Amino acid sequence: MIKKIIASLLPERFVWFLSRSLYKIGYYKPFLWDISRSERIIEYGWVLKNISLEQGRVLDIGCCGTFFPLQLAGLGFEVWGLDKKKCTLRHPNFRFVQGNILEADLPPESFDIITLISTIEHIGLKEDGDHKCMEGLYDLLNKTGRVIVTAPFGKAATFKGYRVYDMERIRRIWKGRIEKIDFFMVNDEGKWIKTNEAKASGIEMESRGECESIFCGVFAK
């Protein structure tokens, strides 16, 4: 609550600068909201539940600041992590590639699963970089591969640091088929609950506010 009040009093440009600066020096806890209210408590479990394979090659995009790649590596997956920032995670089954997903040189048609957990909404905000990203991921998947994406969902908007998706944009960024999609929102008690598209699509988020609604989707060729 205190962080939210502070954020509301500061200029928006400074808030995002501060958040990025803290992230760069290794302070990974989000500045704009409390971790207990963070959508991560839904996203990680949902993604793990919807990986139907018991082994295979996984690419996790935006891997810094999370132990999720190590969870996958510990389960026996061959995990590649990609991030613009240096990653300090270590595991025999984990390989890190530093770079931008829009420019990274990765082996085509070689991944069984690609995950983007609260990542796609930050990519290329000014030039529809999410479209370019998803087009590139399509080519990185093998024939039976899946891309698993989570991101803010509601009334479409683009803010200083992220986008909010609606179904129209979700359909535009992927040329394959949407195999599965679920929606979650914060209820009046501040708890994350599963909801439907109609309720989630009516939520309007603020540029510096907490994330109130997300989609979790599985995309196939």
N, C-alpha and C positions, 0 to 999 in steps of 0.2 A: 504494500500500500504506500509506504514512504517513497519507494523508488518511482511509483506511478505519479505521485504528487510532484516530486522533483522534476520528472520528465515533462510534466504538463506546464511547468513554469519556465523551462529553458527553451531557447530557440530550437526548432526542429533540426536544422542543419547541425547544431552543436551536439544534440542528443545522439544522432547517428554517428558523428565523428567520435564521440566518447565511447559508444558501443564498439565500434571497429577498433579503436585504440586498445581497449581492454582485451578484446579478442586476440589482437596481435601479440600482446605481452603474456598471453597464457591464461587470462581470466575468462573461462569459458561459460560461467553461469550467466544467463541472459540479464542484461541491465534493465530492460524495460518491463519485465514481469517476474514473478516468483516461480521457481522451478516446480512447486506443487501445483501451480495452475497451468504449467506449460503443456502444450499439446504432445510433447514427447512421451508422456505417460500413456498415451493412446497409441502413438505411431509405432514405437519399437515393437510392442507386443503384436500389433496388427500385421506388421511386415513379416515378423518371424512366423506367425500363424499362416501366412499366405505364401510362404516359400514351400512349395510342394515337394521339392527335391531333398534327398538326404545327403547328396554330395554334388559337386560341380564347381564351376568358376563363376565367381560373383564380382561385379564391379560396384563399389560404393562411392558415389560422387559426393564430395563435400564431407570427407571422412574426418577432418580435424575437429577436435573438441568433443569427441564422442568415443565411447568404448565399443560401439556397435560392431565395427569390423572385427574386433577381437572375439566378440560373442560368436560371430559366424565362423571365424578361423578355428575357434575352440570346438565347434561342432563338426569340423572336418572339411569345411569348404576351402577351396583355393581362392583367397580374397585379394583383389586388387583394390587399392584405395587411391582416389584422385582428389587433389585439392591444390589451390593456388598457394596455400601456406604450407610451411614445412610441417610434417607429421612426425611425432616422436613414438608412435605406437610400434611395438616389436612383437613378432610372433613368427614361428617357422612357416606358417601358412599364409602370411600376410606380405604383400608386396606393395610398396608405395610409389606412386608416380606424381611428381609435382608439376602442375601446369593447369591451364585453362581448358575446360571440356570442349570449348569451341575451337581449340587449336591443337589439342593433345593428339599424339601419334599412338593410337592403340590398335591392336590386331583386329581386323574386321571379322564379323560372324564367328566370334570366339567365346562369347559370354552366355551362360545359361540364365543368369539373373543380373539385372542392373537395378540398383536402388538409389533413389533420390529422396531423402527424408528431410523435409522442410528445406529444400535446396533450390528447386526449379524456380521458385518465386523470386529469387535474387539474381537470376542469370539474365544479363543483357537487357536491362530495364528500358533503355532508350531505343533499342533497335530490334525488339522482338527476339532477343537471344534465346528465349525458351523454345521458339519454333525451330531455330537452327540446332539447338541442343538435341531436341527430340528426334529430329531428322537424322542427326549423327548417331544417336543411340540405336535407332532402327537398324542401321547398317552394322552395328557392333554385335547385335544379337545373333545367335545361331537360329536355325529354322524353328526350333521349338522354344526359344527363349522368351523371357518375360521382363518387362520394365515395371518396377513397383515404385509408385510416386505418392508422396503426401505433401499437401500444401494448403494454405488458407483458402477457404471457400465462402462465397456469399455474393453480395452485390459487387460486380467487377469493378476493380479500382487499381491504380498504380500509384504508389507513394514513393517517397524518397528512397526507401530501402527495400521495398518488396511489392509484389503484386497480390491481389486477391482474385481468385479464379471463379468463373461461373461455368456452366456446362457448355456454353457456346465456345468459349476459349479452350476448354479441355478437349473438345472434339476437333478443334482446328489444329492443335499442336501435334496430333498423332494420326498418322496415315494408316495405321493398322486398325485393330479392333479393341474396344474396351471390354476386357473379359469380366471384370468385376469392379464395382465402385461402391464404397460405403461413405456415410457422412456422420460427423460427430459435432456436437456443439456443447457449450457451457450452459448449464441450466441456472435457474434463479438462486440455487444454493451454492453456485460456484463449482459444481462438479461436472466433469465431462460425461456425456451420455450419447448413445447412438441415436440418430435422428433420420429423417428422410430428406430427400432433395428439396422438396417444397419449403420446408421450414428453414433449412440451412441457406437456401438461396435468398431468403429475405433478410438475412443478417447484414447489416452495414457496419463495417469496421472503420476505426479511426487510424490515422497515420501513425500515431504514437500510442495507441491503445493496445490492450492485450488481444491476442488472437482468440476469437470467440467461436470459430467454426472452421472445420477442415474437411477435406476429402482425402480418402485413401483409395488408390486405384491400382489395378493390375492391368497392364497393357500388353497385347500380344501382336505378332505379325499377322 
